[in-house]
Amino acid sequence: MPCEVAVKSLVPAIRALIARELTQTHKLKQDEAARLLGITQAAVSKYTRQVRGRALDIEKIEEAHAMTVTMTNLLAKGQISRPELVKKFCSICGIVRQTGAMCQLCKRSNPSIDVERCLVCMSENPTCTSQEK
């Protein structure tokens, strides 16, 4: 399912970009960034060293990257609630899925998927689908 692939690949890629932005652009310490993201300092360390969260390059997807930067700025200023953060993650996931950027990751997780004929992520509302590809 696309959501399983997103949890394993896309969410870590988004977190990695946010962790790098928080620590490099906003000059937060790793433990501060971890607290804002609801993850451990060790996870932030792996994200900033690019050990984790490398399956997708969110920065290449313009709209998703812009949303991630906005979300990072709100996090750094303490101007976003946890539910709003979750909604923004889901929105970014939907944008990335509609670009087809996850197709090859889905194919790797299930080689029987015909990515040329699959339209699950390209549908009008790709977020939180439970349909098989």
N, CA, C and O atoms as CSV, one atom per row, in Angstrom:
chain,resi,resn,atom,element,x,y,z
A,1,MET,N,N,0.834,-1.186,0.000
A,1,MET,CA,C,0.000,0.000,0.000
A,1,MET,C,C,0.879,1.251,0.000
A,1,MET,O,O,1.928,1.278,0.644
A,2,PRO,N,N,0.458,2.260,-0.708
A,2,PRO,CA,C,1.248,3.495,-0.759
A,2,PRO,C,C,1.517,4.103,0.613
A,2,PRO,O,O,2.591,4.661,0.837
A,3,CYS,N,N,0.577,4.007,1.519
A,3,CYS,CA,C,0.786,4.598,2.844
A,3,CYS,C,C,1.921,3.901,3.585
A,3,CYS,O,O,2.660,4.543,4.331
A,4,GLU,N,N,2.064,2.596,3.385
A,4,GLU,CA,C,3.178,1.872,4.021
A,4,GLU,C,C,4.510,2.348,3.462
A,4,GLU,O,O,5.477,2.522,4.204
A,5,VAL,N,N,4.556,2.556,2.163
A,5,VAL,CA,C,5.778,3.058,1.537
A,5,VAL,C,C,6.067,4.470,2.032
A,5,VAL,O,O,7.219,4.822,2.284
A,6,ALA,N,N,5.027,5.269,2.168
A,6,ALA,CA,C,5.194,6.642,2.650
A,6,ALA,C,C,5.773,6.651,4.068
A,6,ALA,O,O,6.655,7.453,4.373
A,7,VAL,N,N,5.283,5.771,4.920
A,7,VAL,CA,C,5.767,5.721,6.304
A,7,VAL,C,C,7.239,5.322,6.344
A,7,VAL,O,O,8.006,5.841,7.155
A,8,LYS,N,N,7.626,4.410,5.476
A,8,LYS,CA,C,9.008,3.936,5.477
A,8,LYS,C,C,9.969,4.875,4.752
A,8,LYS,O,O,11.152,4.926,5.089
A,9,SER,N,N,9.482,5.609,3.771
A,9,SER,CA,C,10.385,6.392,2.927
A,9,SER,C,C,10.101,7.888,2.910
A,9,SER,O,O,11.014,8.700,3.065
A,10,LEU,N,N,8.854,8.246,2.724
A,10,LEU,CA,C,8.509,9.659,2.561
A,10,LEU,C,C,8.529,10.429,3.876
A,10,LEU,O,O,9.100,11.517,3.943
A,11,VAL,N,N,7.919,9.885,4.912
A,11,VAL,CA,C,7.904,10.584,6.204
A,11,VAL,C,C,9.336,10.815,6.710
A,11,VAL,O,O,9.642,11.918,7.161
A,12,PRO,N,N,10.219,9.809,6.650
A,12,PRO,CA,C,11.602,10.081,7.054
A,12,PRO,C,C,12.282,11.149,6.186
A,12,PRO,O,O,13.086,11.931,6.695
A,13,ALA,N,N,11.972,11.192,4.894
A,13,ALA,CA,C,12.568,12.210,4.022
A,13,ALA,C,C,12.090,13.608,4.417
A,13,ALA,O,O,12.872,14.558,4.411
A,14,ILE,N,N,10.812,13.731,4.757
A,14,ILE,CA,C,10.278,15.022,5.206
A,14,ILE,C,C,10.917,15.412,6.537
A,14,ILE,O,O,11.352,16.549,6.717
A,15,ARG,N,N,10.968,14.464,7.460
A,15,ARG,CA,C,11.589,14.737,8.763
A,15,ARG,C,C,13.050,15.143,8.599
A,15,ARG,O,O,13.528,16.042,9.291
A,16,ALA,N,N,13.754,14.488,7.694
A,16,ALA,CA,C,15.165,14.803,7.483
A,16,ALA,C,C,15.333,16.239,7.001
A,16,ALA,O,O,16.200,16.966,7.486
A,17,LEU,N,N,14.511,16.637,6.059
A,17,LEU,CA,C,14.591,18.009,5.555
A,17,LEU,C,C,14.275,19.014,6.658
A,17,LEU,O,O,14.962,20.026,6.797
A,18,ILE,N,N,13.243,18.736,7.435
A,18,ILE,CA,C,12.869,19.633,8.535
A,18,ILE,C,C,13.970,19.670,9.596
A,18,ILE,O,O,14.319,20.742,10.090
A,19,ALA,N,N,14.512,18.520,9.942
A,19,ALA,CA,C,15.584,18.465,10.949
A,19,ALA,C,C,16.794,19.273,10.498
A,19,ALA,O,O,17.380,20.014,11.287
A,20,ARG,N,N,17.167,19.129,9.223
A,20,ARG,CA,C,18.305,19.902,8.706
A,20,ARG,C,C,18.007,21.393,8.734
A,20,ARG,O,O,18.865,22.190,9.112
A,21,GLU,N,N,16.796,21.776,8.334
A,21,GLU,CA,C,16.414,23.199,8.338
A,21,GLU,C,C,16.419,23.762,9.762
A,21,GLU,O,O,16.915,24.863,10.001
A,22,LEU,N,N,15.863,22.998,10.699
A,22,LEU,CA,C,15.807,23.478,12.082
A,22,LEU,C,C,17.201,23.664,12.670
A,22,LEU,O,O,17.460,24.641,13.374
A,23,THR,N,N,18.099,22.721,12.377
A,23,THR,CA,C,19.432,22.796,12.975
A,23,THR,C,C,20.378,23.722,12.220
A,23,THR,O,O,21.238,24.356,12.832
A,24,GLN,N,N,20.232,23.807,10.915
A,24,GLN,CA,C,21.161,24.629,10.134
A,24,GLN,C,C,20.654,26.053,9.930
A,24,GLN,O,O,21.376,27.011,10.205
A,25,THR,N,N,19.430,26.199,9.454
A,25,THR,CA,C,18.888,27.530,9.169
A,25,THR,C,C,18.463,28.250,10.436
A,25,THR,O,O,18.757,29.430,10.622
A,26,HIS,N,N,17.768,27.526,11.305
A,26,HIS,CA,C,17.233,28.142,12.527
A,26,HIS,C,C,18.173,27.998,13.721
A,26,HIS,O,O,17.889,28.511,14.804
A,27,LYS,N,N,19.298,27.298,13.523
A,27,LYS,CA,C,20.345,27.149,14.537
A,27,LYS,C,C,19.860,26.527,15.845
A,27,LYS,O,O,20.367,26.854,16.918
A,28,LEU,N,N,18.878,25.632,15.751
A,28,LEU,CA,C,18.411,24.932,16.947
A,28,LEU,C,C,19.351,23.772,17.245
A,28,LEU,O,O,19.972,23.217,16.338
A,29,LYS,N,N,19.451,23.415,18.497
A,29,LYS,CA,C,20.215,22.238,18.883
A,29,LYS,C,C,19.408,21.007,18.504
A,29,LYS,O,O,18.187,21.075,18.362
A,30,GLN,N,N,20.088,19.895,18.341
A,30,GLN,CA,C,19.414,18.668,17.928
A,30,GLN,C,C,18.319,18.259,18.896
A,30,GLN,O,O,17.268,17.788,18.461
A,31,ASP,N,N,18.533,18.424,20.196
A,31,ASP,CA,C,17.498,18.029,21.152
A,31,ASP,C,C,16.276,18.945,21.048
A,31,ASP,O,O,15.153,18.502,21.287
A,32,GLU,N,N,16.483,20.213,20.695
A,32,GLU,CA,C,15.348,21.130,20.499
A,32,GLU,C,C,14.556,20.736,19.249
A,32,GLU,O,O,13.325,20.711,19.264
A,33,ALA,N,N,15.275,20.430,18.174
A,33,ALA,CA,C,14.617,19.996,16.943
A,33,ALA,C,C,13.856,18.692,17.182
A,33,ALA,O,O,12.740,18.515,16.692
A,34,ALA,N,N,14.464,17.793,17.932
A,34,ALA,CA,C,13.821,16.511,18.243
A,34,ALA,C,C,12.512,16.719,18.996
A,34,ALA,O,O,11.498,16.090,18.691
A,35,ARG,N,N,12.548,17.606,19.978
A,35,ARG,CA,C,11.338,17.885,20.761
A,35,ARG,C,C,10.224,18.431,19.856
A,35,ARG,O,O,9.068,18.026,19.981
A,36,LEU,N,N,10.567,19.338,18.960
A,36,LEU,CA,C,9.572,19.924,18.059
A,36,LEU,C,C,8.979,18.891,17.104
A,36,LEU,O,O,7.797,18.947,16.767
A,37,LEU,N,N,9.805,17.960,16.679
A,37,LEU,CA,C,9.346,16.932,15.745
A,37,LEU,C,C,8.746,15.709,16.434
A,37,LEU,O,O,8.128,14.866,15.784
A,38,GLY,N,N,8.928,15.617,17.743
A,38,GLY,CA,C,8.402,14.460,18.471
A,38,GLY,C,C,9.199,13.194,18.216
A,38,GLY,O,O,8.648,12.094,18.206
A,39,ILE,N,N,10.513,13.357,18.008
A,39,ILE,CA,C,11.398,12.225,17.769
A,39,ILE,C,C,12.599,12.343,18.715
A,39,ILE,O,O,12.684,13.290,19.497
A,40,THR,N,N,13.502,11.404,18.645
A,40,THR,CA,C,14.667,11.437,19.525
A,40,THR,C,C,15.779,12.304,18.937
A,40,THR,O,O,15.807,12.583,17.739
A,41,GLN,N,N,16.687,12.717,19.809
A,41,GLN,CA,C,17.861,13.470,19.362
A,41,GLN,C,C,18.705,12.606,18.434
A,41,GLN,O,O,19.285,13.109,17.471
A,42,ALA,N,N,18.777,11.299,18.722
A,42,ALA,CA,C,19.547,10.394,17.875
A,42,ALA,C,C,18.976,10.346,16.458
A,42,ALA,O,O,19.730,10.275,15.487
A,43,ALA,N,N,17.649,10.387,16.336
A,43,ALA,CA,C,17.019,10.400,15.010
A,43,ALA,C,C,17.377,11.687,14.275
A,43,ALA,O,O,17.683,11.659,13.083
A,44,VAL,N,N,17.341,12.811,14.979
A,44,VAL,CA,C,17.719,14.092,14.356
A,44,VAL,C,C,19.164,14.017,13.880
A,44,VAL,O,O,19.478,14.482,12.784
A,45,SER,N,N,20.034,13.445,14.680
A,45,SER,CA,C,21.434,13.295,14.293
A,45,SER,C,C,21.557,12.495,12.997
A,45,SER,O,O,22.314,12.874,12.104
A,46,LYS,N,N,20.825,11.406,12.893
A,46,LYS,CA,C,20.873,10.581,11.678
A,46,LYS,C,C,20.302,11.334,10.476
A,46,LYS,O,O,20.819,11.223,9.364
A,47,TYR,N,N,19.246,12.091,10.703
A,47,TYR,CA,C,18.670,12.884,9.617
A,47,TYR,C,C,19.636,13.970,9.145
A,47,TYR,O,O,19.795,14.174,7.942
A,48,THR,N,N,20.271,14.657,10.067
A,48,THR,CA,C,21.165,15.758,9.683
A,48,THR,C,C,22.450,15.250,9.034
A,48,THR,O,O,23.050,15.945,8.214
A,49,ARG,N,N,22.872,14.042,9.396
A,49,ARG,CA,C,24.055,13.440,8.764
A,49,ARG,C,C,23.688,12.670,7.507
A,49,ARG,O,O,24.554,12.080,6.861
A,50,GLN,N,N,22.411,12.675,7.158
A,50,GLN,CA,C,21.866,12.006,5.979
A,50,GLN,C,C,22.104,10.492,5.987
A,50,GLN,O,O,22.322,9.868,4.949
A,51,VAL,N,N,22.055,9.929,7.198
A,51,VAL,CA,C,22.137,8.482,7.362
A,51,VAL,C,C,20.741,7.885,7.173
A,51,VAL,O,O,20.598,6.747,6.726
A,52,ARG,N,N,19.739,8.648,7.512
A,52,ARG,CA,C,18.333,8.233,7.422
A,52,ARG,C,C,17.572,9.296,6.626
A,52,ARG,O,O,17.947,10.468,6.626
A,53,GLY,N,N,16.506,8.876,5.954
A,53,GLY,CA,C,15.644,9.826,5.253
A,53,GLY,C,C,16.130,10.215,3.873
A,53,GLY,O,O,15.886,11.331,3.413
A,54,ARG,N,N,16.822,9.294,3.209
A,54,ARG,CA,C,17.394,9.603,1.899
A,54,ARG,C,C,16.671,8.956,0.729
A,54,ARG,O,O,17.114,9.101,-0.410
A,55,ALA,N,N,15.584,8.256,0.967
A,55,ALA,CA,C,14.913,7.518,-0.111
A,55,ALA,C,C,14.319,8.443,-1.169
A,55,ALA,O,O,14.263,8.085,-2.345
A,56,LEU,N,N,13.879,9.626,-0.758
A,56,LEU,CA,C,13.306,10.606,-1.679
A,56,LEU,C,C,13.924,11.968,-1.420
A,56,LEU,O,O,14.206,12.320,-0.275
A,57,ASP,N,N,14.133,12.729,-2.474
A,57,ASP,CA,C,14.660,14.081,-2.336
A,57,ASP,C,C,13.496,15.064,-2.449
A,57,ASP,O,O,13.114,15.467,-3.547
A,58,ILE,N,N,12.946,15.439,-1.311
A,58,ILE,CA,C,11.795,16.339,-1.254
A,58,ILE,C,C,12.123,17.700,-1.864
A,58,ILE,O,O,11.245,18.361,-2.418
A,59,GLU,N,N,13.370,18.115,-1.765
A,59,GLU,CA,C,13.759,19.425,-2.275
A,59,GLU,C,C,13.558,19.551,-3.779
A,59,GLU,O,O,13.440,20.664,-4.292
A,60,LYS,N,N,13.516,18.433,-4.492
A,60,LYS,CA,C,13.313,18.463,-5.943
A,60,LYS,C,C,11.839,18.629,-6.330
A,60,LYS,O,O,11.527,18.903,-7.489
A,61,ILE,N,N,10.951,18.465,-5.371
A,61,ILE,CA,C,9.518,18.601,-5.635
A,61,ILE,C,C,9.112,19.964,-5.093
A,61,ILE,O,O,8.868,20.120,-3.896
A,62,GLU,N,N,9.044,20.931,-5.967
A,62,GLU,CA,C,8.934,22.343,-5.595
A,62,GLU,C,C,7.825,22.651,-4.589
A,62,GLU,O,O,8.080,23.282,-3.563
A,63,GLU,N,N,6.611,22.216,-4.870
A,63,GLU,CA,C,5.486,22.531,-3.976
A,63,GLU,C,C,5.660,21.866,-2.605
A,63,GLU,O,O,5.373,22.474,-1.574
A,64,ALA,N,N,6.127,20.622,-2.603
A,64,ALA,CA,C,6.342,19.909,-1.335
A,64,ALA,C,C,7.475,20.562,-0.549
A,64,ALA,O,O,7.390,20.690,0.673
A,65,HIS,N,N,8.520,20.971,-1.234
A,65,HIS,CA,C,9.642,21.634,-0.562
A,65,HIS,C,C,9.187,22.949,0.052
A,65,HIS,O,O,9.539,23.258,1.190
A,66,ALA,N,N,8.413,23.718,-0.688
A,66,ALA,CA,C,7.916,25.003,-0.170
A,66,ALA,C,C,7.056,24.796,1.075
A,66,ALA,O,O,7.174,25.545,2.045
A,67,MET,N,N,6.197,23.787,1.047
A,67,MET,CA,C,5.366,23.494,2.217
A,67,MET,C,C,6.219,23.066,3.402
A,67,MET,O,O,5.923,23.423,4.543
A,68,THR,N,N,7.262,22.313,3.142
A,68,THR,CA,C,8.151,21.855,4.208
A,68,THR,C,C,8.886,23.037,4.844
A,68,THR,O,O,9.044,23.091,6.063
A,69,VAL,N,N,9.327,23.971,4.024
A,69,VAL,CA,C,10.005,25.160,4.548
A,69,VAL,C,C,9.041,25.978,5.409
A,69,VAL,O,O,9.408,26.443,6.488
A,70,THR,N,N,7.819,26.150,4.932
A,70,THR,CA,C,6.802,26.876,5.708
A,70,THR,C,C,6.557,26.176,7.042
A,70,THR,O,O,6.504,26.818,8.091
A,71,MET,N,N,6.409,24.862,6.991
A,71,MET,CA,C,6.174,24.080,8.206
A,71,MET,C,C,7.355,24.216,9.170
A,71,MET,O,O,7.155,24.325,10.380
A,72,THR,N,N,8.559,24.210,8.655
A,72,THR,CA,C,9.753,24.354,9.483
A,72,THR,C,C,9.777,25.718,10.164
A,72,THR,O,O,10.088,25.818,11.351
A,73,ASN,N,N,9.450,26.760,9.417
A,73,ASN,CA,C,9.424,28.106,9.992
A,73,ASN,C,C,8.392,28.205,11.112
A,73,ASN,O,O,8.656,28.806,12.153
A,74,LEU,N,N,7.223,27.618,10.898
A,74,LEU,CA,C,6.184,27.626,11.934
A,74,LEU,C,C,6.636,26.847,13.167
A,74,LEU,O,O,6.407,27.277,14.298
A,75,LEU,N,N,7.276,25.707,12.947
A,75,LEU,CA,C,7.797,24.908,14.069
A,75,LEU,C,C,8.825,25.702,14.866
A,75,LEU,O,O,8.770,25.741,16.096
A,76,ALA,N,N,9.754,26.330,14.169
A,76,ALA,CA,C,10.829,27.066,14.835
A,76,ALA,C,C,10.286,28.225,15.666
A,76,ALA,O,O,10.857,28.581,16.697
A,77,LYS,N,N,9.186,28.805,15.212
A,77,LYS,CA,C,8.581,29.938,15.924
A,77,LYS,C,C,7.535,29.498,16.947
A,77,LYS,O,O,6.964,30.332,17.649
A,78,GLY,N,N,7.283,28.193,17.033
A,78,GLY,CA,C,6.277,27.688,17.968
A,78,GLY,C,C,4.866,28.066,17.573
A,78,GLY,O,O,3.999,28.229,18.431
A,79,GLN,N,N,4.630,28.206,16.273
A,79,GLN,CA,C,3.340,28.677,15.777
A,79,GLN,C,C,2.517,27.599,15.084
A,79,GLN,O,O,1.648,27.913,14.270
A,80,ILE,N,N,2.779,26.332,15.396
A,80,ILE,CA,C,2.008,25.259,14.794
A,80,ILE,C,C,1.699,24.212,15.865
A,80,ILE,O,O,2.572,23.814,16.636
A,81,SER,N,N,0.453,23.783,15.895
A,81,SER,CA,C,0.048,22.762,16.860
A,81,SER,C,C,0.354,21.376,16.290
A,81,SER,O,O,0.601,21.227,15.093
A,82,ARG,N,N,0.334,20.384,17.144
A,82,ARG,CA,C,0.578,19.004,16.710
A,82,ARG,C,C,-0.424,18.564,15.643
A,82,ARG,O,O,-0.016,17.998,14.629
A,83,PRO,N,N,-1.742,18.810,15.843
A,83,PRO,CA,C,-2.692,18.412,14.794
A,83,PRO,C,C,-2.435,19.128,13.461
A,83,PRO,O,O,-2.581,18.522,12.399
A,84,GLU,N,N,-2.058,20.400,13.508
A,84,GLU,CA,C,-1.745,21.123,12.266
A,84,GLU,C,C,-0.499,20.543,11.600
A,84,GLU,O,O,-0.428,20.455,10.374
A,85,LEU,N,N,0.479,20.149,12.410
A,85,LEU,CA,C,1.699,19.540,11.885
A,85,LEU,C,C,1.366,18.238,11.156
A,85,LEU,O,O,1.872,17.982,10.064
A,86,VAL,N,N,0.525,17.432,11.761
A,86,VAL,CA,C,0.119,16.164,11.148
A,86,VAL,C,C,-0.593,16.418,9.823
A,86,VAL,O,O,-0.321,15.733,8.837
A,87,LYS,N,N,-1.488,17.382,9.787
A,87,LYS,CA,C,-2.210,17.709,8.551
A,87,LYS,C,C,-1.249,18.147,7.449
A,87,LYS,O,O,-1.420,17.775,6.288
A,88,LYS,N,N,-0.246,18.931,7.811
A,88,LYS,CA,C,0.729,19.387,6.818
A,88,LYS,C,C,1.557,18.216,6.292
A,88,LYS,O,O,1.858,18.167,5.099
A,89,PHE,N,N,1.932,17.270,7.161
A,89,PHE,CA,C,2.634,16.073,6.710
A,89,PHE,C,C,1.778,15.337,5.680
A,89,PHE,O,O,2.279,14.914,4.638
A,90,CYS,N,N,0.482,15.186,5.977
A,90,CYS,CA,C,-0.423,14.488,5.055
A,90,CYS,C,C,-0.548,15.227,3.724
A,90,CYS,O,O,-0.607,14.601,2.665
A,91,SER,N,N,-0.587,16.543,3.780
A,91,SER,CA,C,-0.669,17.338,2.556
A,91,SER,C,C,0.582,17.162,1.706
A,91,SER,O,O,0.497,16.999,0.489
A,92,ILE,N,N,1.735,17.196,2.350
A,92,ILE,CA,C,2.993,17.004,1.615
A,92,ILE,C,C,3.026,15.615,1.003
A,92,ILE,O,O,3.450,15.449,-0.141
A,93,CYS,N,N,2.585,14.623,1.749
A,93,CYS,CA,C,2.540,13.256,1.243
A,93,CYS,C,C,1.661,13.192,-0.009
A,93,CYS,O,O,2.044,12.573,-1.002
A,94,GLY,N,N,0.505,13.817,0.033
A,94,GLY,CA,C,-0.394,13.826,-1.121
A,94,GLY,C,C,0.248,14.469,-2.340
A,94,GLY,O,O,0.113,13.968,-3.456
A,95,ILE,N,N,0.938,15.565,-2.128
A,95,ILE,CA,C,1.613,16.257,-3.234
A,95,ILE,C,C,2.691,15.364,-3.844
A,95,ILE,O,O,2.777,15.229,-5.065
A,96,VAL,N,N,3.504,14.762,-2.997
A,96,VAL,CA,C,4.584,13.907,-3.482
A,96,VAL,C,C,4.012,12.715,-4.236
A,96,VAL,O,O,4.520,12.344,-5.294
A,97,ARG,N,N,2.968,12.121,-3.701
A,97,ARG,CA,C,2.368,10.963,-4.368
A,97,ARG,C,C,1.816,11.335,-5.736
A,97,ARG,O,O,1.945,10.559,-6.682
A,98,GLN,N,N,1.208,12.500,-5.857
A,98,GLN,CA,C,0.633,12.904,-7.142
A,98,GLN,C,C,1.696,13.162,-8.203
A,98,GLN,O,O,1.400,13.107,-9.396
A,99,THR,N,N,2.924,13.441,-7.788
A,99,THR,CA,C,3.998,13.643,-8.761
A,99,THR,C,C,4.506,12.330,-9.336
A,99,THR,O,O,5.196,12.324,-10.355
A,100,GLY,N,N,4.171,11.218,-8.692
A,100,GLY,CA,C,4.676,9.919,-9.128
A,100,GLY,C,C,6.044,9.594,-8.539
A,100,GLY,O,O,6.664,8.596,-8.908
A,101,ALA,N,N,6.504,10.426,-7.635
A,101,ALA,CA,C,7.843,10.246,-7.056
A,101,ALA,C,C,7.976,8.974,-6.228
A,101,ALA,O,O,9.089,8.492,-6.016
A,102,MET,N,N,6.877,8.432,-5.764
A,102,MET,CA,C,6.941,7.222,-4.934
A,102,MET,C,C,6.777,5.927,-5.727
A,102,MET,O,O,6.923,4.840,-5.167
A,103,CYS,N,N,6.479,6.025,-7.008
A,103,CYS,CA,C,6.175,4.829,-7.805
A,103,CYS,C,C,7.273,3.766,-7.748
A,103,CYS,O,O,6.983,2.586,-7.545
A,104,GLN,N,N,8.511,4.171,-7.922
A,104,GLN,CA,C,9.596,3.194,-7.905
A,104,GLN,C,C,9.802,2.592,-6.519
A,104,GLN,O,O,10.214,1.439,-6.391
A,105,LEU,N,N,9.514,3.378,-5.482
A,105,LEU,CA,C,9.603,2.831,-4.119
A,105,LEU,C,C,8.513,1.788,-3.899
A,105,LEU,O,O,8.751,0.761,-3.263
A,106,CYS,N,N,7.322,2.051,-4.421
A,106,CYS,CA,C,6.236,1.063,-4.330
A,106,CYS,C,C,6.615,-0.196,-5.098
A,106,CYS,O,O,6.366,-1.309,-4.633
A,107,LYS,N,N,7.208,-0.025,-6.257
A,107,LYS,CA,C,7.631,-1.157,-7.084
A,107,LYS,C,C,8.667,-2.005,-6.339
A,107,LYS,O,O,8.621,-3.234,-6.395
A,108,ARG,N,N,9.596,-1.350,-5.646
A,108,ARG,CA,C,10.599,-2.088,-4.869
A,108,ARG,C,C,9.952,-2.887,-3.743
A,108,ARG,O,O,10.376,-4.003,-3.443
A,109,SER,N,N,8.918,-2.306,-3.120
A,109,SER,CA,C,8.266,-3.008,-2.007
A,109,SER,C,C,7.372,-4.137,-2.490
A,109,SER,O,O,7.131,-5.098,-1.759
A,110,ASN,N,N,6.875,-4.025,-3.731
A,110,ASN,CA,C,6.025,-5.069,-4.301
A,110,ASN,C,C,6.309,-5.153,-5.803
A,110,ASN,O,O,5.691,-4.436,-6.590
A,111,PRO,N,N,7.229,-6.014,-6.199
A,111,PRO,CA,C,7.636,-6.097,-7.603
A,111,PRO,C,C,6.505,-6.425,-8.581
A,111,PRO,O,O,6.663,-6.216,-9.784
A,112,SER,N,N,5.381,-6.928,-8.098
A,112,SER,CA,C,4.282,-7.257,-9.014
A,112,SER,C,C,3.487,-6.026,-9.451
A,112,SER,O,O,2.634,-6.126,-10.333
A,113,ILE,N,N,3.754,-4.882,-8.852
A,113,ILE,CA,C,3.035,-3.655,-9.208
A,113,ILE,C,C,3.472,-3.187,-10.594
A,113,ILE,O,O,4.663,-3.106,-10.892
A,114,ASP,N,N,2.501,-2.885,-11.416
A,114,ASP,CA,C,2.766,-2.302,-12.730
A,114,ASP,C,C,2.645,-0.790,-12.570
A,114,ASP,O,O,1.543,-0.247,-12.645
A,115,VAL,N,N,3.755,-0.114,-12.355
A,115,VAL,CA,C,3.723,1.324,-12.078
A,115,VAL,C,C,3.228,2.141,-13.260
A,115,VAL,O,O,2.794,3.280,-13.093
A,116,GLU,N,N,3.291,1.566,-14.448
A,116,GLU,CA,C,2.788,2.279,-15.635
A,116,GLU,C,C,1.257,2.337,-15.645
A,116,GLU,O,O,0.677,3.274,-16.193
A,117,ARG,N,N,0.611,1.356,-15.050
A,117,ARG,CA,C,-0.857,1.301,-15.063
A,117,ARG,C,C,-1.491,1.683,-13.732
A,117,ARG,O,O,-2.704,1.879,-13.655
A,118,CYS,N,N,-0.697,1.787,-12.708
A,118,CYS,CA,C,-1.219,2.125,-11.390
A,118,CYS,C,C,-1.588,3.606,-11.336
A,118,CYS,O,O,-0.798,4.462,-11.733
A,119,LEU,N,N,-2.767,3.899,-10.854
A,119,LEU,CA,C,-3.215,5.287,-10.760
A,119,LEU,C,C,-3.625,5.666,-9.338
A,119,LEU,O,O,-4.236,6.715,-9.136
A,120,VAL,N,N,-3.300,4.836,-8.356
A,120,VAL,CA,C,-3.736,5.088,-6.987
A,120,VAL,C,C,-3.249,6.441,-6.495
A,120,VAL,O,O,-4.041,7.233,-5.983
A,121,CYS,N,N,-1.980,6.712,-6.639
A,121,CYS,CA,C,-1.426,7.964,-6.120
A,121,CYS,C,C,-1.762,9.165,-7.002
A,121,CYS,O,O,-1.709,10.308,-6.550
A,122,MET,N,N,-2.101,8.904,-8.235
A,122,MET,CA,C,-2.402,9.997,-9.167
A,122,MET,C,C,-3.866,10.416,-9.111
A,122,MET,O,O,-4.272,11.344,-9.811
A,123,SER,N,N,-4.660,9.740,-8.287
A,123,SER,CA,C,-6.079,10.080,-8.189
A,123,SER,C,C,-6.244,11.455,-7.567
A,123,SER,O,O,-5.285,12.022,-7.042
A,124,GLU,N,N,-7.448,11.989,-7.624
A,124,GLU,CA,C,-7.705,13.334,-7.114
A,124,GLU,C,C,-7.418,13.471,-5.633
A,124,GLU,O,O,-6.957,14.526,-5.197
A,125,ASN,N,N,-7.677,12.436,-4.845
A,125,ASN,CA,C,-7.458,12.491,-3.404
A,125,ASN,C,C,-6.586,11.320,-2.978
A,125,ASN,O,O,-7.097,10.316,-2.482
A,126,PRO,N,N,-5.252,11.439,-3.170
A,126,PRO,CA,C,-4.392,10.301,-2.898
A,126,PRO,C,C,-4.052,10.093,-1.433
A,126,PRO,O,O,-3.464,9.066,-1.094
A,127,THR,N,N,-4.389,11.004,-0.566
A,127,THR,CA,C,-3.957,10.867,0.820
A,127,THR,C,C,-4.757,9.798,1.552
A,127,THR,O,O,-5.971,9.669,1.389
A,128,CYS,N,N,-4.043,9.051,2.349
A,128,CYS,CA,C,-4.618,8.063,3.259
A,128,CYS,C,C,-5.527,7.058,2.576
A,128,CYS,O,O,-6.567,6.695,3.126
A,129,THR,N,N,-5.157,6.606,1.399
A,129,THR,CA,C,-5.920,5.564,0.714
A,129,THR,C,C,-5.550,4.214,1.303
A,129,THR,O,O,-4.428,4.033,1.777
A,130,SER,N,N,-6.447,3.296,1.282
A,130,SER,CA,C,-6.134,1.964,1.794
A,130,SER,C,C,-6.225,0.938,0.679
A,130,SER,O,O,-6.232,-0.265,0.940
A,131,GLN,N,N,-6.293,1.399,-0.547
A,131,GLN,CA,C,-6.381,0.490,-1.695
A,131,GLN,C,C,-5.004,-0.016,-2.053
A,131,GLN,O,O,-4.010,0.695,-1.902
A,132,GLU,N,N,-4.947,-1.240,-2.525
A,132,GLU,CA,C,-3.693,-1.795,-3.036
A,132,GLU,C,C,-3.409,-1.185,-4.389
A,132,GLU,O,O,-4.329,-0.830,-5.126
A,133,LYS,N,N,-2.154,-1.067,-4.710
A,133,LYS,CA,C,-1.772,-0.607,-6.052
A,133,LYS,C,C,-1.914,-1.723,-7.031
A,133,LYS,O,O,-1.641,-1.542,-8.217
